[in-house]
């Protein structure tokens, strides 16, 4: 950001146009506004990244246990009809 400000200052010093001072102030305000937005978005990006990493950890943990859970479902589905037949005979 500082290099852009220096560039704008240099351009306005170079040009001796009437009203250049107010135009320079407008550009400096815009540059400051954009710097604030960048800071805000960087903060939001950090929060989103942190939440994404937490959710990735949960996903990885679920994938680790999904094979065992699938196997348990298979055994349950296989034994359920036997359990029902024994109970109601």
C-alpha angles and dihedrals in degrees: 000000000000093000090055091051090051090050092051091047091051092049093050094047089050094051116060095199121153109253094021090127093060091043090052090051090051092052092047090052090050092048091050091048091051091048090054091049091050090051091049093048092047089055092049090047090054092051093048091047091051092051091046091054090050091051091046088055091052090048092050091049091050091050090052091057099035094089092055092046091050090051091050091052090052092052092045093049090048095049098040097079090049090051092050093047093050094047098052100041 
